Amino acid sequence: MLAGTGCSGVKEEKEETQGQIDRKALVQRHNVVVEEADTLASLSVGNGKFAFTTDITGLQTFPETYQNGIPLGTQSEWGWDSFKDTTGYKFEESLKAYDQYGRKVTYAVQRSSEPGRNRDAANWFRKNPHRLQLGNLGFEIYKEDGSMIAVEDVKDIRQELDLWAGEIRSSFTVEGEKVEVRTDAHPEEDIIGVEVTSALIKEGRLKIRLRFPYPTGEWTDVGVNRQNTGRHKTELAVSEADRAEIIHTLDTMSYAVKMQWKEKGMAEQKEPHYFVVTPDKGSDTFSMTCLFASQGNKEVSLPSFAEVQSASTDGWESFWNSGGAIDFSECTDPRAAELERRVVLSQYLTRIQCAGNAPPQETGLTHNSWFGKPHLEMHWWHGVHFPLWGRPELLEKSMDWYTKVSRKAGKIAERQGFEGVRWQKMTDIYGNECPSSIGSVLIWQQPHYITFAELLYRADPDKKTLEKYKELVYATADFMASFAHYDKDKKRYMLGPVVIPAQERFKAEETFNPTYELAYWRWGLETAQEWKERLGEERSAQWDDVLRKLSPLPVQDGVYLATESATDSYTNPKYKTDHPSVFGTYGMLPETSGLDKEIMRNTFDLIWKDWVWEDTWGWDFPMTAMTAARLGLPEKAVDALFMDIPTNTYLPNGHNYQDKRLRLYLPGNGGILTAVAMMCAGWDGSEGENPGFPKDGTWDVRWEGLARMP
């Protein structure tokens, strides 16, 4: 195994105790095979900033059929649009003033119970801008009677996602005629490559269709809205024997779809927003590439299908041969194979959905949830695992986005009378603040930037890393110190009110001193001070004052409360639902000053027994495992990962299923990777090999290339 990174940030020497893992065998034994039209088994290809999701045909032939499963999305991180504002809403109209620390502090709040212009303005800014579904690229296949096939006409299905190559290989028949399809994504550009082989091409019964939906502006958008045809425009700008270009223009976004094919063919418009490419009948094979590009993008010469396929294979081989790997094949616990499957597929999914130049939305680049907008508190789960798996560069890509939006984060802090930058919660690609009944008063996203910077420093403990991130590390800490309010009567610093903790069950106006956030505040300020010392700078007197006088973690009857303000944390039924975020205090976080591990053990036992686990989210189970591991409860750590709860479901394609509303949830996948890396490589202060796994002989876990958790 490769040891992790020590507390000092210096990389420890490698220990070759188990031998090299056969990474290709490890990955390919979890290739996804689909043999029926399962709408929850959609497969995707992508590169981190662009993704394309397919049905059983290898393209997006049946988007309406799949709309209530894993939708057939085509999304890129640049694809955002806003409806035309005919009312003239101003963001200030979404603001609501709270009495906080003896003064009025404004928050952007969704007011569903307050009809009127303020509510409408808040809803407008929640919906706009929204992420776009860029187009449905699918097949038109006709039966002998001239009618177009339905999903039930697709027989003899065998579809395989080759994880090692990042390629979807689909085979099926229509009325006894075989169709074979290969689908790849370019590792750098927003390009799909597809090759189809079938006698149906020579018969003129197989064509490729591209349709453009209009955004719904709803909480979820699965890309099948065929209404509102007059509100957007499509133009076949180029149509030649080997290529075509279509321009799609919406309210505030215009982009191009460029297609090029090797064999002869012709593109034509069939209906408004509906285009068809008809291959020449001279061959039973047709290969094409398709580029989705914002109009402002530089010209990109389209590669051939073979070039896209080769680039995809090279890119994925490089990915799988980089960073960490965990092999569970020597384990005898019957759950080990399933854990390995979840780990491998989660690496694939987070690589194509969460490794872009901006924080992802919780449904990644598959379809919209929360109007397609990222939630920065979830970026911890989307991104922390990358450096732990020896791939810090994939987290580093999105750090530049924080720099770009930091001015807007600074404006939020300034408006509210605080120092530094207050990081947005629900936002968009441009860093705009989004009104929310809960999100605007959350604070646990605030120290995340310090976490990310610290992990990147541990991966590359060089002064240039410190210099690159120090400005925003300090600005983040400045807000944290100024947000902590000194109560002269209690003679200590308080967090809130107004605040809602990560467990979103408490009223902002009544809540103060949530346990996890108190610990995170302490860790964040201490780490920021350490950055100053590493750079030879003086410690901040303000930060030290807060650290000396910050409220202790609230305790009652020998357990940690969810918040100091909720003395009924474990007796009121509504407070035993949602995230058991008190576990983040010693799970996501290391041992901080003032933490009592015996009290945390009592808290763990109580929550494990009494929590309403059916009312939780996908990342709660990995978080619980991390707390169990730190407490020396490896059996409970594994049990947590396998709780038989619907929101802990992992579909055949690896997606973490939550419910009918949220059929995929990438924080769950990131959580699995974070927890398992920690259980293998350990954390600062842990001892022995695989400290998060039981020592009963059933978990002979082999790993390499992982980094130690703080």
C-alpha positions in Angstrom: 0.0 0.0 0.0 1.0 3.6 -0.4 0.8 5.5 2.8 -1.1 8.8 3.0 0.1 12.3 3.7 1.2 13.0 7.2 0.1 15.7 9.5 3.0 17.9 8.6 2.0 17.9 4.9 5.2 15.9 3.9 4.4 12.9 1.8 5.4 9.6 3.5 7.4 7.0 1.8 5.7 4.3 -0.2 5.3 0.8 1.3 4.9 -1.9 -1.2 3.3 -4.4 1.1 0.7 -6.0 -1.1 2.1 -5.7 -4.7 0.7 -3.7 -7.6 -3.0 -3.9 -8.2 -4.2 -5.1 -11.7 -6.1 -1.9 -12.3 -7.6 -2.9 -15.7 -9.0 -6.1 -14.2 -10.3 -4.2 -11.2 -12.1 -1.7 -13.3 -13.5 -3.9 -16.0 -15.0 -6.4 -13.7 -17.5 -3.7 -13.0 -18.4 -2.8 -16.6 -22.1 -2.1 -16.6 -24.2 -4.4 -18.7 -27.8 -3.6 -19.6 -30.1 -6.2 -21.2 -33.5 -4.5 -20.9 -35.0 -1.0 -21.3 -34.5 0.0 -17.6 -35.1 3.7 -17.4 -32.9 3.8 -14.2 -30.0 2.2 -16.0 -29.1 5.0 -18.4 -25.4 5.2 -19.2 -23.3 8.3 -19.7 -20.0 9.4 -21.3 -18.3 12.7 -20.6 -15.2 14.6 -19.5 -16.1 16.5 -16.4 -17.4 19.6 -18.0 -19.7 17.9 -20.6 -21.8 14.8 -20.4 -24.1 12.8 -22.7 -26.5 10.2 -21.3 -27.9 7.4 -23.5 -30.8 4.9 -23.5 -30.5 1.3 -24.7 -29.8 2.4 -28.3 -26.5 4.1 -27.4 -28.1 7.5 -28.3 -31.0 9.5 -26.9 -33.8 7.8 -29.0 -36.5 7.6 -26.3 -36.1 10.7 -24.1 -39.8 10.8 -23.2 -39.7 7.2 -22.1 -36.7 7.9 -19.8 -37.9 11.2 -18.4 -38.9 9.8 -15.0 -35.8 7.6 -14.7 -32.2 8.8 -15.3 -33.0 11.3 -18.0 -31.2 11.5 -21.3 -29.3 14.7 -20.9 -26.7 16.6 -22.9 -25.2 19.3 -20.7 -22.1 21.5 -20.6 -21.0 23.8 -17.9 -21.2 26.8 -20.3 -24.9 26.1 -21.2 -27.0 28.6 -19.3 -30.0 30.7 -20.3 -32.4 33.2 -18.8 -36.0 33.9 -19.7 -36.7 37.5 -20.7 -37.7 39.6 -17.7 -40.7 41.6 -18.9 -41.4 42.8 -15.3 -38.1 44.4 -14.4 -37.3 42.5 -11.2 -34.5 43.7 -9.1 -32.5 41.4 -6.9 -33.0 43.7 -4.0 -36.7 42.8 -4.1 -35.8 39.3 -3.0 -34.0 40.5 0.2 -35.5 40.2 3.6 -34.1 41.9 6.7 -33.5 39.9 9.9 -32.7 41.2 13.3 -29.2 39.9 13.8 -26.7 41.0 16.5 -28.8 44.1 17.2 -29.0 45.3 13.6 -30.8 44.6 10.3 -29.1 42.1 8.1 -30.5 41.3 4.7 -30.8 37.8 3.2 -32.1 36.7 -0.2 -35.1 34.6 0.8 -37.7 32.6 -1.1 -41.1 33.6 0.3 -43.6 31.0 -0.9 -46.1 31.9 1.8 -46.0 35.6 1.0 -47.8 36.4 -2.2 -46.7 39.6 -4.0 -43.8 41.1 -5.9 -41.1 40.1 -3.3 -42.1 36.4 -3.7 -42.2 36.7 -7.5 -38.8 38.4 -7.6 -37.3 35.7 -5.4 -38.8 33.0 -7.6 -37.5 34.7 -10.8 -33.9 34.8 -9.5 -34.2 31.1 -8.4 -35.2 30.1 -11.9 -32.9 32.4 -13.9 -30.4 31.7 -15.1 -31.1 27.9 -15.6 -28.9 25.3 -17.1 -29.8 24.0 -20.6 -30.4 20.6 -22.0 -28.5 21.2 -25.3 -30.3 18.7 -27.5 -31.6 15.2 -27.9 -29.4 13.2 -30.3 -31.1 9.9 -31.2 -32.1 7.5 -33.9 -35.0 7.4 -36.2 -35.6 3.7 -37.0 -38.5 2.7 -39.1 -40.3 -0.7 -39.2 -41.1 -2.4 -42.5 -44.6 -0.9 -42.4 -43.1 2.6 -42.4 -43.9 3.5 -38.8 -41.2 4.6 -36.4 -40.2 2.2 -33.7 -41.2 2.5 -30.0 -39.0 1.3 -27.2 -40.9 -2.1 -27.0 -39.8 -2.8 -30.6 -36.1 -2.9 -29.5 -35.2 -6.5 -28.9 -32.2 -8.7 -28.1 -30.6 -5.9 -26.1 -27.1 -6.0 -24.9 -25.4 -2.8 -23.9 -22.1 -2.5 -22.1 -20.2 0.5 -20.6 -16.5 -0.3 -20.9 -15.2 1.7 -18.0 -11.6 1.3 -19.0 -12.2 2.9 -22.4 -15.1 5.2 -21.5 -17.1 3.7 -24.4 -20.8 2.5 -24.5 -21.3 -0.5 -26.9 -24.9 -1.2 -27.7 -26.4 -4.1 -29.7 -30.1 -4.7 -30.4 -32.4 -5.8 -33.1 -35.5 -4.3 -34.8 -37.7 -6.8 -36.6 -34.8 -9.2 -36.7 -32.3 -6.7 -38.1 -29.2 -6.2 -35.9 -28.0 -2.7 -35.0 -24.6 -2.1 -33.4 -23.6 1.2 -31.9 -20.4 2.6 -30.3 -20.6 5.9 -28.3 -17.7 7.9 -27.0 -17.0 11.4 -25.6 -13.9 13.4 -26.3 -11.8 13.8 -23.2 -11.4 17.6 -23.7 -14.0 19.0 -26.0 -17.8 18.9 -25.9 -17.9 16.3 -28.6 -19.8 13.0 -29.0 -18.6 10.3 -31.4 -21.0 7.6 -32.6 -20.6 4.7 -35.0 -23.6 2.6 -36.1 -23.5 -0.6 -38.2 -26.7 -2.1 -39.6 -28.3 -3.3 -42.8 -31.1 -0.9 -41.9 -28.9 1.9 -43.2 -28.8 0.5 -46.7 -32.6 0.0 -46.5 -33.0 3.7 -45.6 -34.7 2.7 -42.3 -32.1 4.2 -39.9 -31.4 7.9 -39.6 -30.0 10.1 -36.8 -32.2 12.8 -35.3 -31.4 16.0 -33.4 -34.2 17.8 -31.5 -34.0 20.9 -29.4 -36.2 21.2 -26.3 -37.1 24.5 -24.7 -36.3 25.0 -21.0 -39.1 24.5 -18.6 -37.8 26.9 -15.9 -39.0 24.3 -13.3 -37.1 22.8 -10.4 -36.3 19.8 -12.5 -35.9 19.9 -16.3 -35.4 16.6 -18.1 -35.1 18.1 -21.6 -38.3 16.9 -23.2 -40.4 20.2 -23.4 -41.7 20.3 -27.0 -43.9 23.3 -26.3 -43.1 27.0 -26.7 -41.8 26.4 -30.2 -42.1 30.1 -31.0 -39.9 31.2 -28.0 -36.7 29.8 -29.5 -35.2 29.5 -33.0 -33.1 26.9 -34.8 -31.4 27.4 -38.1 -29.7 24.9 -40.4 -26.8 27.1 -41.2 -24.7 24.5 -43.1 -25.9 21.4 -44.9 -23.3 19.5 -47.0 -22.6 16.0 -48.0 -20.3 15.4 -45.0 -21.3 18.0 -42.4 -23.9 20.2 -41.0 -24.2 23.1 -38.5 -27.3 24.1 -36.6 -27.6 27.3 -34.6 -30.0 27.3 -31.6 -31.0 30.7 -30.2 -32.9 31.1 -27.0 -33.6 34.2 -24.8 -30.1 35.0 -23.7 -28.0 32.1 -25.2 -27.1 31.1 -28.7 -24.9 28.1 -29.5 -24.0 25.9 -32.4 -24.2 22.1 -32.9 -21.7 21.0 -35.6 -21.9 17.5 -37.1 -19.5 15.8 -39.4 -19.6 12.3 -40.8 -17.2 10.0 -42.7 -19.7 8.5 -45.1 -22.0 10.5 -47.3 -25.2 11.8 -45.8 -27.6 14.8 -45.8 -29.0 16.9 -43.0 -32.4 18.6 -43.3 -35.0 20.2 -41.1 -38.1 18.0 -40.5 -40.0 20.3 -38.1 -39.3 23.4 -36.0 -36.3 22.4 -33.8 -36.2 18.9 -35.3 -33.4 17.9 -37.7 -32.6 14.6 -39.4 -29.3 13.2 -40.9 -30.0 10.6 -43.5 -27.0 8.4 -44.3 -26.2 7.4 -47.8 -27.5 3.9 -48.6 -24.1 2.8 -50.1 -22.8 1.5 -46.8 -24.1 -0.4 -43.7 -21.9 1.7 -41.4 -22.3 5.4 -40.5 -20.0 7.3 -38.2 -20.3 10.9 -37.1 -19.1 13.3 -34.5 -21.1 16.1 -32.9 -19.8 19.2 -31.2 -21.9 21.4 -28.9 -20.2 24.8 -28.8 -21.1 28.2 -27.4 -21.1 30.8 -30.1 -18.2 32.6 -28.4 -16.0 29.5 -28.4 -13.0 29.3 -30.6 -13.3 27.3 -33.8 -12.8 23.6 -33.1 -12.0 21.3 -36.0 -14.1 18.2 -35.6 -12.1 15.0 -35.3 -13.4 11.7 -36.8 -15.2 9.1 -34.8 -12.0 7.0 -34.8 -10.1 9.9 -33.4 -12.7 10.6 -30.6 -12.7 6.9 -29.8 -8.9 6.8 -29.5 -8.7 9.9 -27.5 -11.4 8.6 -25.1 -9.5 5.3 -24.6 -6.2 7.1 -24.0 -7.9 9.5 -21.6 -9.6 6.9 -19.5 -6.5 4.6 -19.4 -4.6 7.6 -18.1 -7.3 8.3 -15.5 -7.5 4.8 -14.2 -3.7 4.4 -14.0 -3.4 7.6 -12.0 -4.1 8.2 -8.4 -5.6 5.6 -6.1 -7.0 2.1 -6.5 -8.7 -0.2 -4.0 -9.1 -3.9 -4.5 -11.6 -5.8 -2.4 -11.2 -9.1 -4.2 -9.4 -10.8 -1.3 -12.1 -9.9 1.1 -14.5 -12.7 2.3 -17.2 -10.4 3.7 -20.2 -11.0 1.3 -20.6 -7.2 1.0 -17.2 -6.5 -0.3 -17.9 -7.0 -4.0 -20.8 -4.6 -3.9 -18.6 -2.0 -2.1 -16.0 -2.4 -4.8 -18.6 -1.9 -7.5 -19.9 1.3 -5.8 -16.3 2.6 -5.5 -15.3 1.9 -9.1 -18.6 3.3 -10.6 -18.5 6.3 -8.3 -15.0 7.2 -9.6 -16.3 7.0 -13.2 -19.4 9.1 -12.5 -17.7 11.8 -10.5 -15.0 12.0 -13.2 -17.5 12.7 -15.9 -20.0 14.7 -13.8 -18.1 16.6 -11.1 -14.6 17.3 -12.4 -15.2 20.5 -14.4 -14.1 24.1 -14.0 -17.0 25.0 -11.6 -18.8 23.2 -8.8 -21.4 20.8 -10.2 -25.1 20.6 -9.4 -26.2 17.7 -7.4 -27.4 15.9 -10.5 -24.3 16.8 -12.3 -24.5 17.1 -16.1 -27.4 14.7 -16.5 -30.4 16.8 -15.9 -31.5 19.8 -13.9 -32.3 19.8 -10.2 -32.7 23.1 -8.3 -32.9 24.7 -11.8 -29.4 23.3 -12.6 -27.7 25.3 -9.9 -24.7 24.2 -7.8 -25.0 24.1 -4.0 -21.6 25.1 -2.6 -22.1 23.2 0.7 -22.3 20.0 -1.4 -19.0 20.8 -3.1 -17.3 19.2 -0.1 -18.8 15.9 -1.1 -18.3 16.5 -4.8 -14.7 17.4 -4.5 -12.8 16.3 -1.3 -12.4 12.8 -2.6 -10.3 13.9 -5.6 -7.1 14.7 -3.6 -7.7 11.8 -1.2 -7.6 9.5 -4.3 -4.4 11.1 -5.5 -6.1 13.3 -8.2 -5.8 16.8 -6.7 -5.8 18.4 -10.1 -9.5 17.5 -10.6 -10.4 19.6 -7.5 -7.9 22.3 -8.4 -9.8 23.0 -11.7 -12.8 24.3 -9.9 -10.8 26.5 -7.5 -10.3 29.1 -10.2 -14.1 29.5 -10.2 -14.0 30.6 -6.6 -11.5 33.3 -7.6 -13.8 34.5 -10.4 -16.9 34.8 -8.2 -15.1 36.0 -5.0 -16.0 39.6 -5.8 -19.7 38.7 -5.6 -19.1 36.8 -2.4 -17.4 39.9 -1.0 -20.4 42.0 -2.0 -22.7 39.6 0.0 -20.5 40.0 3.1 -20.3 43.8 2.6 -24.1 44.1 2.2 -24.6 42.2 5.5 -22.0 44.2 7.4 -19.4 41.4 7.7 -15.8 41.2 6.6 -14.1 39.1 3.9 -16.1 36.9 1.5 -19.3 35.1 2.3 -19.5 32.1 0.0 -22.7 31.6 -1.9 -24.9 28.6 -1.1 -27.1 28.1 -4.1 -25.6 29.8 -7.1 -24.9 29.6 -10.8 -22.0 29.5 -13.2 -21.6 33.3 -12.8 -21.5 33.2 -8.9 -24.8 35.0 -8.5 -26.6 34.6 -5.1 -29.8 32.6 -5.4 -32.8 33.3 -3.0 -33.7 30.4 -0.8 -35.8 29.8 2.3 -33.0 27.8 3.8 -29.8 28.2 1.7 -29.2 31.9 2.3 -28.8 31.4 6.0 -26.6 28.2 5.8 -23.0 28.7 6.9 -21.4 25.3 6.6 -20.3 26.0 3.0 -18.1 28.8 4.3 -15.0 26.9 5.6 -15.0 24.6 2.6 -12.6 26.8 0.6 -10.1 26.4 3.5 -10.6 22.6 3.4 -10.0 22.5 -0.4 -6.9 24.7 -0.2 -5.5 22.7 2.7 -6.0 19.4 0.8 -4.2 20.8 -2.2 -1.4 22.0 0.0 -1.0 18.6 1.5 -0.9 17.1 -2.0 1.8 19.7 -3.0 3.3 21.2 0.1 5.1 24.0 -1.6 5.1 27.8 -1.0 3.6 28.4 -4.4 0.5 26.5 -3.3 0.2 28.7 -0.2 0.7 31.9 -2.3 -1.9 30.8 -4.9 -4.7 30.3 -2.4 -3.8 32.4 0.6 -5.8 35.5 -0.3 -9.1 33.7 -0.3 -8.2 31.5 2.6 -7.7 34.7 4.6 -10.8 36.4 3.2 -12.8 33.3 4.1 -11.5 33.4 7.6 -12.1 37.1 7.9 -15.8 36.5 7.3 -15.9 33.6 9.8 -14.3 35.8 12.5 -16.6 38.7 11.9 -19.7 36.5 11.7 -19.0 35.1 15.2 -20.8 37.5 17.5 -19.4 38.3 21.0 -22.1 38.0 23.6 -21.0 40.3 26.5 -23.3 38.6 29.0 -22.1 35.0 28.1 -18.5 36.3 27.5 -18.1 34.1 24.4 -18.5 34.2 20.7 -21.7 32.8 19.2 -22.8 31.6 15.8 -26.3 32.8 15.2 -29.0 33.5 15.3 -29.7 34.0 12.2 -28.4 30.6 11.1 -29.6 27.2 9.9 -27.2 24.3 10.4 -26.5 21.5 8.0 -29.3 19.6 9.5 -32.0 21.8 7.9 -34.7 21.4 10.6 -34.3 24.5 12.7 -35.6 28.1 12.4 -33.0 30.6 11.5 -34.3 33.3 13.9 -34.1 30.9 16.9 -31.0 28.9 16.2 -27.5 29.5 17.6 -24.3 27.5 18.1 -24.9 24.4 15.9 -22.3 21.8 17.0 -20.8 20.9 13.6 -20.5 24.5 12.5 -18.8 25.5 15.8 -16.2 22.8 15.3 -15.8 23.7 11.6 -15.3 27.4 12.6 -12.6 26.4 15.0 -10.8 24.1 12.5 -11.1 26.7 9.7 -9.7 29.6 11.8 -6.9 27.4 13.2 -6.0 26.2 9.7 -6.0 29.7 8.3 -3.6 30.8 11.2 -1.4 27.8 10.2 -1.2 29.2 6.7 0.0 32.5 8.0 2.7 30.7 10.1 3.8 28.6 7.1 4.3 31.9 5.1 6.1 33.6 7.9 3.3 36.0 8.6 1.9 37.2 11.9 -1.1 35.5 13.2 -4.4 37.4 13.0 -5.3 38.8 16.4 -8.9 38.9 15.5 -9.0 35.2 14.6 -7.1 34.3 17.8 -9.6 36.2 19.9 -12.5 34.3 18.3 -10.6 31.0 18.8 -10.0 31.7 22.5 -13.5 32.7 23.2 -15.6 30.6 20.8 -18.5 28.9 22.4 -17.8 25.3 23.5 -19.6 22.4 21.8 -23.1 22.2 23.4 -23.5 19.1 25.7 -26.6 17.8 27.5 -27.0 14.5 29.3 -23.6 13.4 28.1 -24.3 13.8 24.4 -23.7 16.6 21.9 -26.7 18.6 20.9 -27.5 19.4 17.3 -27.4 23.1 18.4 -27.1 24.8 21.7 -30.6 26.4 21.1 -32.3 23.0 20.7 -32.2 21.3 24.1 -34.8 18.9 22.7 -32.5 17.7 19.9 -33.2 14.0 20.6 -36.7 14.2 22.1 -38.5 16.2 19.4 -39.2 13.8 16.5 -38.6 16.5 13.8 -35.1 16.9 15.0 -34.3 13.2 14.5 -34.6 13.5 10.7 -32.5 14.9 7.8 -28.7 15.0 8.1 -27.3 13.8 11.5 -24.8 16.6 11.0 -23.4 16.4 14.5 -21.4 13.5 13.0 -19.6 16.0 10.8 -18.0 17.3 14.0 -15.8 14.2 14.3 -16.0 12.5 10.9 -15.8 15.1 8.2 -13.6 17.0 10.7 -10.6 15.8 12.7 -10.4 16.1 16.5 -10.7 19.8 17.3 -9.9 21.6 20.5 -12.5 20.9 23.1 -13.9 17.8 21.5 -14.6 14.9 24.0 -14.5 11.6 22.2 -16.4 9.8 25.0 -19.2 12.3 24.6 -19.1 11.8 20.8 -19.2 8.1 21.3 -22.4 8.5 23.4 -23.8 10.8 20.7 -23.0 8.2 18.0 -24.7 5.4 20.0 -27.8 7.5 20.5 -28.2 8.6 16.9 -27.4 5.2 15.6 -30.2 3.7 17.6 -32.9 6.5 17.5 -32.4 8.4 14.2 -35.2 8.2 11.6 -32.8 6.9 9.0 -35.6 6.7 6.4 -35.6 10.5 6.3 -31.9 11.1 5.4 -29.8 11.7 2.3 -27.2 9.7 0.4 -24.1 11.3 2.0 -25.4 10.8 5.5 -24.3 7.1 5.4 -20.6 7.8 4.4 -20.5 10.6 7.0 -21.7 8.1 9.6 -19.1 5.7 8.5 -16.4 8.3 8.8 -17.4 9.1 12.4 -17.5 5.4 13.3 -14.1 4.9 11.9 -12.6 7.8 13.9 -14.2 6.5 17.0 -12.6 3.0 16.5 -15.9 1.3 15.4 -14.9 -0.2 12.1 -17.8 -2.7 12.1 -20.2 0.2 12.4 -18.4 2.0 9.7 -19.0 -0.8 7.2 -22.6 -1.3 8.5 -23.3 2.4 7.9 -22.3 2.1 4.2 -24.8 -0.7 3.8 -27.8 0.5 5.7 -30.9 -0.8 4.0 -32.5 2.6 3.4 -33.9 3.8 0.1 -31.6 6.8 -0.1 -28.6 4.5 0.3 -29.5 2.7 -3.0 -27.0 2.4 -5.8 -28.4 1.7 -9.2 -26.9 -0.7 -11.8 -25.2 2.3 -13.4 -23.7 3.3 -10.0 -25.9 6.3 -9.4 -27.1 7.0 -5.8 -30.9 6.9 -5.9 -32.9 9.1 -3.5 -36.5 9.1 -4.4 -38.9 9.6 -7.4 -38.0 13.3 -7.5 -34.3 12.9 -7.3 -33.3 9.7 -9.1 -29.6 10.4 -9.0 -27.6 12.2 -6.3 -23.8 12.6 -6.9 -23.0 13.7 -3.3 -23.7 10.1 -2.3 -21.1 8.9 -4.8 -18.5 11.4 -3.6 -19.3 10.4 -0.1 -18.6 6.7 -0.8 -15.2 7.6 -2.3 -14.3 9.9 0.7 -15.3 7.5 3.4 -13.7 4.4 1.8 -10.4 6.3 1.1 -10.3 7.4 4.8 -11.1 3.9 6.0 -8.2 2.6 4.0 -5.5 5.2 4.2 -6.5 6.6 7.6 -6.4 10.1 9.0 -4.0 12.2 10.9 -3.3 10.3 14.1 -4.7 6.9 13.0 -2.6 3.8 13.4 -2.3 0.6 11.5 -3.4 -0.5 8.1 -7.0 0.0 6.9 -8.1 1.5 10.3 -11.7 1.9 9.2 -12.2 -1.8 8.4 -12.9 -4.6 10.8 -9.9 -6.7 11.9 -11.8 -10.1 11.9 -10.0 -11.3 8.8 -12.9 -10.7 6.4 -11.7 -7.4 5.1 -8.3 -8.0 3.4 -8.4 -4.7 1.5 -5.5 -3.8 -0.8 -5.0 -0.3 -1.9 -2.4 2.1 -3.4 -2.1 5.8 -4.2 -4.5 7.2 -1.6 -3.8 10.1 0.7 -4.5 10.4 4.4 -7.5 12.4 5.6 -6.8 15.4 7.9 
